[in-house]
Structures are given as structure tokens and as C-alpha cells.
Amino acid sequence: MKKQILADSAANLYIEKFMTLENIAKQLNVSERTLSRWKAEGNWDEKRFKHIQAKTTFHEDLCDFGKTLLESIKVDMENGEKIEPSRMYTLTKIMNMLKNVKTYEDKVTAENCETAKPKSVGLSADIIREIEEKILGITYDE
């Protein structure tokens, strides 16, 4: 039972919180190898993709609604029927919002999907130079 609770928690952290296996392993005190196995068995990558898609398709829904509205206005115009100003107003508002919604969703998706940046291992060139100068007394002519 405890294993299933851990596996469910790990899946949630990976799929919805976009945590790395390394961070999940530290948080739940489970080996990365076990997490990798659970990830493969549970198809976490596909679930994460679907989770991201579900969160980022509002612009598509908005676009579809706008297309449907535009088509109905077009049909009414072709049939010589009067177009209600509210429908035209709604269509223009949707067109103006689409770009902003898409930009926002792209930004959120990019932030959520970023993989953890690799940690720097070892000393940077600046640190090495500082150690050489201050501790070892090595100076460089510039």
C-alpha cells in the first residue's frame, strides 16, 4: 500500500509539478532507479504531455469559437439577414484576444516544461584564478 501511495505521489510531482526524477527521489526518499521504472510503467511522459495540452489549449477553443461565429455571420450575410452588432463586437474581441492568450499559454508551457538546468560541477575559471592568485601567489600578466 505504501508503495502505491509513493508511486502516486511521485507521478503527481512529475506530471503536474514538473519536477525532475532527481528532485522527486530526494523529496520522497526513493531511488531514481525505482522512479525510472515507475515512470516507464505508468507512462508518465505521455501523461505529462496530456496535462500540458489540457492546460494550454484555451486559445484553440477560443479560435474554434471565433471561426464558428465568423461562419454563422458569413452565412447570415449571404442570406441577406441582419447581423446583430453584439455578434460582430464579440468576433472582434475574440480576434484581439487570441494573440494575447496564445502568447500567455506559450510562456506558461515553456516555463513548465523547462528541464532543470544542469548544476555546475567543479570550480569556475574565475574561482580557480582567484585561488591561484590569493592562495598560491600565482600572478598573471594581462
N, C-alpha and C positions, 0 to 999 in steps of 0.2 A: 504494500500500500504506500509506504513512504517513497519507494522508487517512482511510482506513478505520479505522486504529488511533485517530486523533484523534477521529473521529466516534463510535466505540465508547466511548472514554473519556469523551467529553462526555455521551453518552447515560447512561452509568452514573452520572456525577456528578449529572445532572439527575434521573434516575428513582429511584435508590437513596439518594443522599446529599442530595437535596432542595436542591441548590444553584441559585442564580439564574443566568440566562444571562450576566449581567454578571460574576459571580464566576468562572464557568467560562471566559469569554473571557480574563480576566486570568490564570488559572491555566494554561491551555493555549496562550495567546498566539494565539488565533483570534478573528476579528472576531465581534461579536454578530450581524451580518447573516448570516454563514455559519452560526452556531449556530441562528438562527431558521429558516433554510432546512432544516438537518438535522433540527431539531425537528419541522417540518411533515412532511417526507418520511418520517421514522421514526415518526411518531405517538407522540411522547414523552409527551404528556399522558395519553393512554389507557393507556400502559404504566405511567406513574407511578400512575395510579388503581388499576390492577390490582395493582401492587406493594403499595400501601397496603392494599387489600382483602385480599390474601393474608396480610398481617401482622396484620390486625385482626379476623379472623372466628372466632377461637377461642371467643369467647363464644357465637356462633351454633351452632358444633359442639357445645359443651357443653350448650346449651339443647336442641338436637335429641336428643342422647343422653338428657337428662333426660326429655324428652317420650316417647321410646321406652320408657324404663324405667318411667315412670308408666303408660303404656298397658298394658304387659305385667303390671304389678302389678294394675291395674284388671281386666284380663281374668281373671287368676288369682282375684281376689276374687269376681268374678261367677260363676265356675265352682266356688266353694267350696274352692279349693285353698289350701294353707298357703303363706303368704308368708314367704320366708326373711328373717330380720332384717337380713342383710347388704344385701339389695336395698333395704329401707326406709332403712337407715342411709346407703347410697350416694345415694339420692334426696334425703334431707335435706341431705347435704353439698353436693350439686350445687346445690341451691336456694340455699344460703347463699353459695356461691362466685360465682354468676352476677353478682350486683351488683358485687362487687369486680373481677371480670375485665372486665366491661363498662366500669366507671369507668376502670380502668387503660388499656384499649385506646383509649378516647376521649381520654384525656390524651396518650398517645403519638401518636395520629393528629393531634391539634391541634398538638402540638409540631413534628411533622414537616412538617405542611402550612402552617405559618405562612410567609407570604411575608416576604421581608426588609423590615424596616421602612425607610421612606424616610429617607435621610440628610438631616439638616438642612442646608439651603443658606443661606449668609449668616450674619449675626450675630443673636443673640437680642436681645430688648429689653433684658435685663439687661446684656449686654455693651455695647450701644450707650450705655446710660445711664452705665455706668462710664467709657467712653471720653469721653463728653461732660463728665463731672464731673472726671475726673483729668487729662485731656489738654487739653481745650478750655476748662476752667474754668467750664462752664455749671452752674449750680445750680438746683434746683427746690425751690420751697416746698411742703412737704407738710402 
